[in-house]
Amino acid sequence: MVKFSVEEILLGIKDNNNLVLNYIYDKYYLNFESFVLGNNGSNKDAEDIFQDAIIIIFLKVKEEKLIITCNFNTYLFSVCNKLWLKYLEKNKNHIKTNSFINETNEFDIEDELILKNEKFKLYQKHFKNLSKTCQNVLQLTIKKMPLKKIATKTGFKNAKSVKRRKYKCKKRLIRNIKSDPAYRQINE
C-alpha cells in the first residue's frame, strides 16, 4: 500500500483524489467502525459519520483553515469522534466510557462546519426529491445562466416561464426542507 504524508492526504482530499480517498478508507475506516460498533452504533452509523468527517475536513481544507499538528489518523479520529458524540447526543443514546473520547475533544473541530454539513445533507435530500425539471432549472440558475438561455435549453416558452418555474421550485424546496423534522433539530 502506498503511504501518504499529512500534506499529501490533505491535498488529495482537496483535489478529490480517489487514490488518496481510498487510502484513507483502507487505512483508517475499520478502526473507527470498531469504535462505533463498540459504542452502541451500527455499520451504517460508522459509514455515515466517517463520510461526514471527510466532508468536514474537505471544507476546512478548501477554506484553507486547517493546520494539523498531529498525525492524520489522530485528527481524523477526533473529527469522527466529535461527530459520533453529537449523533449520540441527538439520538439520546448512551456510550461506553472510553478514555480516548475525552482526549480527542481538545482538537479544534468547528461546530459551524458540522452544522453546515448537516444543512447541506438536508438540502441534498430534498433537492433530489424535486422533479428533474425543477432540479435542472435550479442548477442552471445557480450557475448564473441567463433565463433566456435556460428557456432555450430546457424547452420553456420564454424567460418569464423559466422565472415562474424557478420561483415555484425554490418555494417547494424551501417548504419541504422546513417541514422536515431534521430542520427543526438543526435549528434548535
C-alpha positions as CSV (number, residue, x, y, z in Angstrom):
1,M,0.0,0.0,0.0
2,V,1.2,3.5,-0.9
3,K,1.9,5.7,2.1
4,F,0.9,9.4,2.1
5,S,2.1,12.2,4.3
6,V,-0.4,14.5,6.1
7,E,0.2,17.2,3.4
8,E,-0.4,14.7,0.6
9,I,-3.6,13.5,2.3
10,L,-4.9,17.0,2.7
11,L,-4.1,17.9,-0.9
12,G,-5.7,14.6,-2.1
13,I,-8.9,15.4,-0.1
14,K,-8.9,18.9,-1.6
15,D,-8.5,17.6,-5.1
16,N,-10.9,14.7,-4.6
17,N,-8.1,12.3,-5.5
18,N,-9.6,8.8,-5.5
19,L,-6.2,7.2,-4.7
20,V,-5.9,9.2,-1.5
21,L,-9.6,8.8,-0.5
22,N,-9.3,5.0,-1.0
23,Y,-6.1,5.1,1.1
24,I,-7.9,6.9,3.9
25,Y,-10.8,4.4,3.9
26,D,-8.5,1.4,3.6
27,K,-6.1,2.6,6.4
28,Y,-8.5,4.3,8.9
29,Y,-12.1,3.2,8.5
30,L,-12.0,-0.2,10.2
31,N,-10.6,1.3,13.4
32,F,-13.4,3.8,13.5
33,E,-16.0,1.3,12.6
34,S,-14.9,-0.9,15.5
35,F,-15.1,2.1,17.8
36,V,-18.7,2.8,16.7
37,L,-19.8,-0.8,17.0
38,G,-18.3,-1.0,20.5
39,N,-20.3,2.1,21.4
40,N,-23.9,1.2,20.5
41,G,-23.6,2.0,16.8
42,S,-24.1,0.2,13.6
43,N,-22.1,-0.2,10.4
44,K,-24.3,2.3,8.7
45,D,-23.7,4.8,11.6
46,A,-20.0,4.3,11.1
47,E,-20.2,4.8,7.4
48,D,-22.2,8.0,7.7
49,I,-20.1,9.5,10.4
50,F,-16.8,8.7,8.6
51,Q,-18.1,10.2,5.3
52,D,-19.2,13.3,7.2
53,A,-15.8,13.6,8.8
54,I,-14.1,13.5,5.4
55,I,-16.5,16.2,4.1
56,I,-15.8,18.4,7.1
57,I,-12.0,18.0,6.6
58,F,-12.6,18.8,2.9
59,L,-14.5,22.0,3.8
60,K,-11.7,23.1,6.2
61,V,-9.0,22.4,3.6
62,K,-11.0,24.3,0.9
63,E,-11.3,27.3,3.2
64,E,-7.6,27.0,4.0
65,K,-8.4,26.9,7.7
66,L,-6.8,23.6,8.5
67,I,-3.5,23.1,10.2
68,I,-2.8,19.6,11.5
69,T,0.0,19.4,14.1
70,C,-0.5,15.6,14.8
71,N,-0.7,12.6,12.6
72,F,-3.7,12.4,10.2
73,N,-5.2,9.4,11.9
74,T,-5.4,11.2,15.3
75,Y,-7.0,14.3,13.7
76,L,-9.5,12.2,11.6
77,F,-10.5,10.1,14.6
78,S,-11.1,13.3,16.6
79,V,-13.4,14.7,14.0
80,C,-15.2,11.3,13.7
81,N,-15.4,11.1,17.5
82,K,-16.9,14.6,17.8
83,L,-19.5,13.8,15.1
84,W,-20.3,10.5,16.8
85,L,-20.8,12.2,20.2
86,K,-23.1,14.7,18.6
87,Y,-25.0,11.9,16.9
88,L,-25.4,10.0,20.2
89,E,-26.5,13.2,22.0
90,K,-29.1,14.0,19.3
91,N,-30.4,10.4,19.4
92,K,-30.1,10.2,23.2
93,N,-28.0,7.0,23.1
94,H,-25.6,6.1,25.8
95,I,-21.9,5.4,25.2
96,K,-19.5,3.2,27.0
97,T,-16.8,5.1,28.8
98,N,-13.8,5.4,26.6
99,S,-10.7,7.3,27.7
100,F,-10.0,8.4,24.1
101,I,-13.2,10.4,23.9
102,N,-12.0,13.0,26.4
103,E,-8.5,13.1,24.9
104,T,-9.8,14.0,21.4
105,N,-12.1,16.9,22.4
106,E,-9.1,19.2,22.6
107,F,-8.8,19.4,18.8
108,D,-10.5,22.4,17.2
109,I,-13.3,20.9,15.1
110,E,-15.7,23.7,14.4
111,D,-19.3,23.1,15.3
112,E,-20.1,25.5,12.4
113,L,-18.7,23.1,9.9
114,I,-20.7,20.2,11.4
115,L,-23.9,22.3,11.2
116,K,-23.1,23.4,7.6
117,N,-22.6,19.7,6.6
118,E,-26.0,18.8,8.2
119,K,-27.7,21.6,6.4
120,F,-26.2,20.6,3.1
121,K,-27.2,17.0,3.5
122,L,-30.8,18.1,4.3
123,Y,-30.7,20.4,1.2
124,Q,-29.4,17.5,-1.0
125,K,-32.1,15.1,0.3
126,H,-34.9,17.5,-0.6
127,F,-33.3,18.7,-3.8
128,K,-33.2,15.1,-5.1
129,N,-36.9,14.7,-4.4
130,L,-37.7,17.6,-6.8
131,S,-38.8,16.9,-10.3
132,K,-36.0,16.6,-12.9
133,T,-37.2,19.9,-14.4
134,C,-37.0,21.7,-11.1
135,Q,-33.6,20.3,-10.4
136,N,-32.4,21.4,-13.9
137,V,-33.8,24.9,-13.7
138,L,-32.4,25.5,-10.2
139,Q,-29.0,24.1,-11.1
140,L,-28.8,26.3,-14.2
141,T,-29.8,29.4,-12.3
142,I,-27.2,28.7,-9.6
143,K,-24.6,28.6,-12.5
144,K,-25.8,32.1,-13.4
145,M,-27.1,31.1,-16.8
146,P,-29.3,33.7,-18.3
147,L,-33.0,32.9,-18.1
148,K,-33.4,33.2,-21.9
149,K,-30.7,30.6,-22.4
150,I,-32.3,28.3,-19.8
151,A,-35.6,28.6,-21.6
152,T,-34.0,27.5,-24.9
153,K,-32.0,24.7,-23.2
154,T,-35.0,23.3,-21.2
155,G,-37.8,23.8,-23.7
156,F,-39.6,26.6,-21.8
157,K,-41.6,29.1,-23.8
158,N,-39.6,32.1,-22.7
159,A,-37.6,33.7,-19.8
160,K,-40.7,34.6,-18.0
161,S,-41.8,31.0,-17.9
162,V,-38.4,30.0,-16.5
163,K,-38.6,32.7,-13.8
164,R,-42.1,31.5,-12.7
165,R,-40.9,27.8,-12.6
166,K,-37.7,28.8,-10.7
167,Y,-39.8,30.6,-8.1
168,K,-42.2,27.6,-7.7
169,C,-39.4,25.1,-7.5
170,K,-37.5,27.2,-5.0
171,K,-40.6,27.7,-2.9
172,R,-41.3,24.0,-2.9
173,L,-37.7,23.1,-1.9
174,I,-37.8,25.6,1.0
175,R,-41.2,24.3,2.1
176,N,-40.1,20.7,2.0
177,I,-36.9,21.5,3.9
178,K,-38.7,23.5,6.6
179,S,-41.3,20.8,7.1
180,D,-38.6,18.1,7.7
181,P,-38.2,17.2,11.4
182,A,-34.4,17.3,10.8
183,Y,-34.7,21.0,10.0
184,R,-36.1,21.8,13.5
185,Q,-33.3,19.7,15.1
186,I,-30.6,21.5,13.2
187,N,-32.1,24.9,14.1
188,E,-32.7,24.3,17.8
